[in-house]
Amino acid sequence: MNKKFLLIVASALAISQYSKAQLRTNGFASGNIQGQSAFMDASGATNGFSDDANTKDGKGLVFPRTNLTNFTFASTTGDEDNFPTAYDGMIVYNTGTGNTPATGSGIGTQAVTPGFYYFSNPTAGPTSGNFSATTGRWVPLSASPKVTIGTTETTTNTLINTPTGDKQLYAIKGTFTANGTSTAVNIPSPTGMTAMYGITIYKAGTNVVYDRSLYSYTIATTAGNAITGSPSMSVVYPNGTYDYVLEYLK
């Protein structure tokens, strides 16, 4: 018998013995998916989950467990042949609690908790010529995803459509002091901010929301870069300390 053939058979047996990954089906497994809308069908042999008399025929898909607080893409840049979508739509089950790495994981430093996440990178693809994963973010697969807005930059679950494409909305919480005589207050601009999307000014511990706008806002960190009031008129705030949540684009 051909020695090369024996070597191939022995290698295949060794791989099958130690490999734990399996793909099973209730029916015929075909390697050809041309003309099909689904690349894999693991439902029951006849009627799937809902109507099959033997409900044990229907199976679930067990996702690999991934810790997004450690996970980074092996390569963050693709091309038209290798990952042309730049991982847009990739789904994982996250086991970690904390923040994603600052680099190599999309926009980075996103708060995550255990659960399913998908990688949202809608601006990538052959049409835009952008094949980089650095513009994407991890979004929880849930009906009502929540984020905690704190005193450091928070990546929200919102994208804003702009003339140059979808932009990520960020938020940050802070305080400013009004002296009761001037409309100028200090609301420093976060690093990289290009435009203010909105602001809510309130006093913590009360039911009072003072405003959801400013008379004007200058993207700067200098004193007095914000003028209190509404777009139509400036307003002097009473002396005191105020809380705010600033929403912005980068």
N, C-alpha and C positions, 0 to 999 in steps of 0.2 A: 504494500500500500504506500502511496505517495507520502513521504515524510512531511512535506509542507501541509498536506491536507490534515494529517494527524495533529500537527501543531495548531492549526486553526480550530479544530474540534476541541482540543484540550483547553485552548484559551477561552472558547465560548462557554465550556462547562465551568471553568473557574470563575468567569464573570457572573454566570447565572447563580453560582453557589453563594457568592458574597454580596451580590447586589440586592438591595432591599426595595428598590423602586419597581413598581409593577403597574401594568395597565391591563385591566380585565374588562370583559364585556359580556352581557347576557346573550348576545347574538353574534353574528358574523363580523369580524374585525377587518375593515378594508383599509388599505394604505392609500387609496385614491380619494381625495376630497374635491376633485374638480366637479363643478356643477352643483355643489352643496353649499348651503348657507352656514352650516355648523361644522367645525373641524372635529368635534367629538360629541357623541351621543351616548350617555351612560344610563339612560332610562331603562325601564323594563323592556323585555323582549317584544311585547305586543303593545300594551296600552300605557306604558310608563308608570308614573307615580300614582296618578289620580284614579284610574279605572281598573288597574290590574287586580285580578282576584287574589293573586299572591303578592301582597304589599312588600314582601321582603326583596322582590326583584329590583325595585327602585333603589338607587344608591346615591349617596352624597359625595361631593368633591372635597377632599381634605387638602387645604392649602398648606404649603410649607410655612413654617413660623419664622418670622423675620423681626429682628430688633432694630427698629428704625432709629433708635438713639445711637447706634453704632454703624448702621448700614451706609455704605457709599457705593456709587456706581463704579464698576470696574473701568468704564470709560465714559466720560461725560460728553464726548463729541462723536457723533456718527456721520453718516453720509447717505447718499441716495440708495446705497446697497446694504449698508449695515445700520440697522435700527433707524430708518428714515423718519420715524415719528418721534425720535428722541424720548422714547419710553412713555409717551403720552397714552394714558389709559391702563398702564401696568397696575395690577392689583396684588396686594400682599396682606397677610395677616400679621399685624404688629403685636409684639409681646412686651415692648418696653414702655416705660413712663419717663418722660423728660423732654429734652430737645434734640432735634436731629443735628448731625454734625454741621459746623459752619460752612464747610466746603465739601464738594463731592456728593451732595444729596439734594440737588436742586438749589432753591434760593437759600436754604440752610436755616438753622436755628429756629425750627418750628416746634411748637409744643405738641406732643403726641401722647396718647394713652392707648392701652391695649384695645385692639379691634381691627376691623378691615379698613384699609386705606387704598386710594387709587392715586396715581401720579398724574397731576393735571399740568399739561404743557401744551396748551392749544395753539400757541403761536409757532410751534415747530412744524417742520414738514417741507416737502419739496417746493410748495408754492411760495413760502416765505424765504426759503433758502437757509433757514435756521435749523441746524441739526444738533443743537446744544441742549443738554439736560439742565444746564445751570439756570434756565428761566422757569423751570417747573416747580411745583410744590405738591406736598402730600395732603390730600383732602380726605377726611373720614367719610366712610360709606354709612351714613345714618340719616334718618329723616330730619333731624334737627341738630346739626353739628353746632357745638358751642366752643367759644374761645374765651379765655380770661384776659381782659385788658389790664395790664399793669403799668408800672413806671418805666419799663423797658419796652422797646419796640415789639409790637404784637402783630403777627401775620393773621389777618382775618380770613374768614371763609368767603370772601367776596372779590370778584373780579369786575372792574369797571371798563366798559367798552369806550375806547377813545379813537380819534382819527388815525392813530398809529398802531391800533390793535388793543387787545385786552391788557389792562394794567392791574397789578395786585394792589388791593387796598390794605393799608397798614393803620395801626392805631396806637396811641400812647396816652397814658393818664398822667396828670400833673396838677400843680397848684400855682396860683399867682396871687399877688397882694395888690389891692387897690387902696389908694390913700384918701379917697373921698373928694379929691379936688381935680384930679387929672384923668383924662380918658385913656392915657397911655399905660399899658401894663406889659409885663414880660412873659411871653409864651415862646420860649426858644424853639427853633425849628429842628427837628430830628435830622441826623446825618443822612444826606442823600435825598431829602425831600425836594420835590419839584413843584408840587401844587397842593393846596389845601382842599380837601373834599368836603369836610364839615367839621363842626365843633359843637360840643354841648357843654355849657357852663352851669354849674350847680353848686350847692353847698351840701357836703356830705352830712348825713344824719338828719336832714330835713327833707321836706317834700317840695322844696322850692327849686325849680329850674329857671335860671335867670335868662338864658338865651340859647339859641341854637345857631348863632351867627356872630360875626364881628363887623364893625364898621369898615375896618381894613386890616390886612395882615401882610407883613413883610417877611419873606423867607430869610430869616437871619437869627442870630443868637444874641444880638445887641439889645440893650435895655430899651423898653418902650416900642418893641417891634409890632405890637398889636394895639389896636384902638377899639375899645369896647363900644357896643351899640349894635344897631342893625344896619343893613346896607344903605338905608335911606338917611340915617342920622347917627351921630356919635352920642354916647350916653356916659355920664360920670357914674361909676358904681360907688355905692356906699363904702366907707372904710371897712376893710376886712380881708380875710383870706378866702379864695374861691377855688373850687375844684373844676377840672375840665377834662374832657376826653377829646383829643385831636385826631381826626381821621385824615389821611393824606396819601398821596401817590409818590412814587419814586421814578 
